[in-house]
Amino acid sequence: MTRLTLSRRSFLTGAAVASTAPLAGCFDGVASRDSTIRDVLETANSLTYRVQRMLLGSDDLAREYSPSEIRQPQRPNGTTNPGDVDYRQLAADNFASYRLKISGLVEKPAQFSLDELRAMPSRTQITRHDCVEGWSCIAKWTGVPLAALLDEVRPTAPARFVVFDCFDTMENGFAGPIRYYESIDLADARHPQTILAYGLNDQALPVSNGAPLRVRVERQLGYKMAKYIRKIALVDSLSAYGQGNGGYWEDRGYEWFAGI
Amino acid sequence: MATMSDVDAPKDRGGGDETETETSSRDAGRLVYRQKIATRVTHWIWAITLFFMLLSGLQIFMARPDLYIGQQSGFGFDNSILSIGTVQVGGELQGVTTIFGHQFETTGWLGLVPQGDGMARKSFPGWLTIPGYRDLATGRVVHFFFAWVLVATLLVWLIASIANGHLRELVPTWRDLKRLPRDVADHLRLRFRHDGAYNVLQKLSYAGILFVVLPLIVLTGLTMSPGVVAKFPVLLDLFAGRQTARTIHFALMLCLVAFFLVHILMVVLAGPINELRSIITGWYRTAPEKRR
């Protein structure tokens, strides 16, 4: 019996290997980031971005769910416990000395402590988190609308993007540690559901989900919603950050616009 | 209205009774201009598009090789209906696919697949995905490019087919449906009419793909977009949640693969040279009812 199973398996394996050989990898060229084919294929994403910006107004909200739809803890993903020294120090005293600095193309650069942010008018929303991998998870997020903070610092006319600099080191590059970063346009930054969340499911935002602050960009995928936010900058170009694609994962081939 | 035009259409002469058979057999062996340019061009664009969408779609699926029912994916509860992974059995790794709670060993094909000289823990073998190795980012770029091509081609086909009359040929009429049992029997005996008109099984499968499967696969795909469902939240209700939409999207893909296999089989059985000529040049050699 055992013998039969084994021979069947090796037959299946052999057949699979044989059929794999001539076909696998025929189209691997599209993965090359600087090929012309890749550039052509990526124009589709610009089209998607433009069409969604045409269709979606600021009053088009992501669906908000009822409390009964919260059926599990928010699944932590990506970095879940940054080992960075500056982060560990802040976490040790429960982020009491944390200051969110907002600078760049603004009239009035400012910084906020967590208590100051918590004292501002807040927004609570039960929304679905969609990961680029394909899974979804519903949770309740509480935070300060990013639009309210932008109103305080007053972006200047050339400002086009909001960049989130994060605490967590993703890998060590030649020029030093590469930390997570992300960016969104002002349309998403000013969207009513875009909040800097400090609360999750009626608790303080835990470290595994991005304490002290994580941005929620409900009409895009999870990798846009930077965790462990260190500082925020308003910029007119994304070229100064990372490899210039607007985010850690964007520098690794993912689309900057993740509304799809 | 469809019935009227169907009766009027001169090419719908394969009624099947003796008189008609004798009349049409005079046309035997004659070349007719069967497939119009729009039909042929869109056919081949779809062939290429669906190939790339299938292989890049399977690449995307590999990032989360589970299908769920509902709004979200169950981590704290179980709502998965399909899952591809591996299990350790007696110190040996096995590829396992779980469908509705039933486990199947799929080593070599799903879960644990050949890669290089050994085996890798991966949902699909390299020849089933673009790229052949794990690369979600590239899979998404390829998938969304061809998604636009697919939708554009569907629209072009729809407008052209309304204009050139092709659409009318595809919609099954009441008379067609009454012929269904005999048509099934004919197909089972591999007896095909070559009179240049679509039989009812052809109409049902082509209309099913073009008016049901393809529109639904586009809509379920859009339901996975967090941007699109902010504009059209009704999609979430229509498909009973984002994760259900993802599951339906996958099931529709299997329908397309099944259609493709039967389509190729029928081309081979019906005479591949003649069929290929008609979908490349448009010219088709009729041989109505010769074998009767």
Interface residues (C-beta under 8 A of the other chain):
Chain A: R9 L12 T13 A15 A16 V17 S19 T20 L23 A24 G25 C26 F27 D28 V30 A31 R38 V40 L41 E42 T43 A44 N45 L47 T48 Q52 L55 L56 D60 L61 A62 R63 Y65 E69 R71 Q72 P73 R75 R128 D130 C131 V132 E133 G134 W135 S136 C137 I138 E218 R219 Q220 L221 W249 R252 G253 Y254 E255 G259 I260
Chain B: F52 L55 I60 F61 A63 R64 D66 Y68 Q71 Q72 S73 G74 F75 G76 F77 E105 T107 G108 W109 V113 P114 M119 P125 G126 W127 I130 P131 G132 Y133 D135 L136 A137 T138 R140 V141 V142 F144 F145 A147 W148 M224 S225 P226 G227 V228 V229 A230 K231 P233 L236 R242 Q243 R246
